[in-house]
């Protein structure tokens, strides 16, 4: 493959070394599509570049962080396809992407660029503060007919997603937009980052407390999806978009979730607690509610994510023939012990 900047075949990828982004890159590489990847990467090293190119050979790195709006806007103005697997709630980078894509669209009338943004299903969470709720009282959402107006305006992801949705329906300098919504992503990945950011974020908090804990009583629960299935879902959506078969714009909402049972956070944290206690890392096993001195520091965002509940019925991906095959092989709870081992090492390597 040649390393030339051809708008028609160029993908600008954010989050290429992350948990989902690098797994996406692994699976995209196996498709052997004639695509050229431009990856945004901060603190570039020879080692990081070598790892990325080992996953996907036809790739160039552009150095920068999500705060480098000028760099992001410039790259988004040149690549026909932008895929954002980085921080879903970084407003500045999303604005820069959309501005670059708007400029590109204006320069190419009738041939708008594509933006796939990975958001999250916490957008449909109810804020039950970790309390138990009778199943029949929980609203179920489906991605067919979904609109951001169906969700509480203060829920996570709304700020960025509204900007993207607006770009996808405007008449002047339009952008082909797709918003992808995974639930709790779990499992050991094949990419550069092997474990979910949620566990890597939890472990230092739990170490501070001396035990694994929950927001409130811990009955909050999310749909779950193996990282390989989630990345495969993204590849399926992208391929459908390349072929002009994807739902986009006003219909461009894709829930990426499995049919696996919903797992309350109290069960996830109990496994974490028992595992880390057995290693001598915590003063007690199991799980119990975290004190307000810890939970308050994370604000309402964490209460909605970790103390909330959602129930979803994903339909769009299934229509494209996608199935959550890896999720069926090993459940979230069965995967946790291996994930904890690797997450502990990744945290140590980052320190």
C-alpha positions, 0 to 999 in steps of 0.5 A: 500500500502506498502512503499517499494522502488521497481524500477518498481512501483516508481515515482520520482515527482518534483513539488509535492506541486505546482499548476500543480504538486499537482493537478496531484497528486490528480488525480493520487491518484484517479486512485488507481494505485499501484504506490509509489511516492517519492516527492522532497520537500524543507523546509519540515515541518510536515504540508507539509508532512501531506498535501501531504500524504492526497492527496496521501497516498503511498508517501515518501518525500526526502528533497531537492531543485532543486539545490541539484543535488546529491539528484536528481541524486540519486533518478532518478537512482532508480525510473523507472518513473520521472515526473517533474512539477517543474521549467521547465527551471532549467538546473541543475536539468534536467541534474541531472535527466538525469544523474541518468536516464542514470545510471539506463538505463545502469544498466537495459539493454533493460528496459529504465526508463521514463522521463516526463518533463512539459515544456511550449508552449511559446517555439513556441511563436513569439516575437511580443512585444505585437503588434497586428498581423493579424491572417493569419500571425501567424504560427500554430504548431501541436505536430504531426511531431513537432521538437525543430528545428522548434522553434527559438533557443533563445525561452524559454525552448529550453536549457532544452528541447534539453537535454531531446530530445537528451536523448530520441533518443540516442542508448546507455543507452537510456531514454524514454522521453516525453515533455509536453507543456501546454499553460496558465494554469488557474482555481482554483486547488484542490491541495496544491497550488490553483492558477497559478504562473503567477498571483502570479508573476504578482500581486506584479509587478502590485502593484509596478506600481499601475495598471495592465499592459502589455508587449507592447500594450498587444496583446500577447496571448496564448492557455489556459487550466484549471489546472484540464484538464492539470493535467488530460492530464498528467495522460493520457500521463503517463497511456499511457506510462505505457501501452506502448501506448505513443509516446516517444523520437523523437515523444514524444511531447504533446501539452496540450491546449484546443479549447477555444478562445485565450485571449489577455493579455490586456483582462486578465490584464484588469480584474485583474486591475478592480478587484484590483482597486475595492478593493482599491489595485490599483490607477486605473482600467483597463490595460495599458502598463507597463513602461520599468523600470518594463519590462526591469527587466524581460528580453527577456524571459518575452517579449517572454512569455507575449508579444508573440503569439502562435497558436497550434493544439494539436493532440496527447492527443486527439488521447488518448481520452483526452478532455478539459472538465473543460475548457469548464465549466468556461473560463479563464476570468470568473475564474479570480476573484476567482483566484485573491482572492485565489492568494492574500491569497497565496502570504500573506501566503508565505510572 
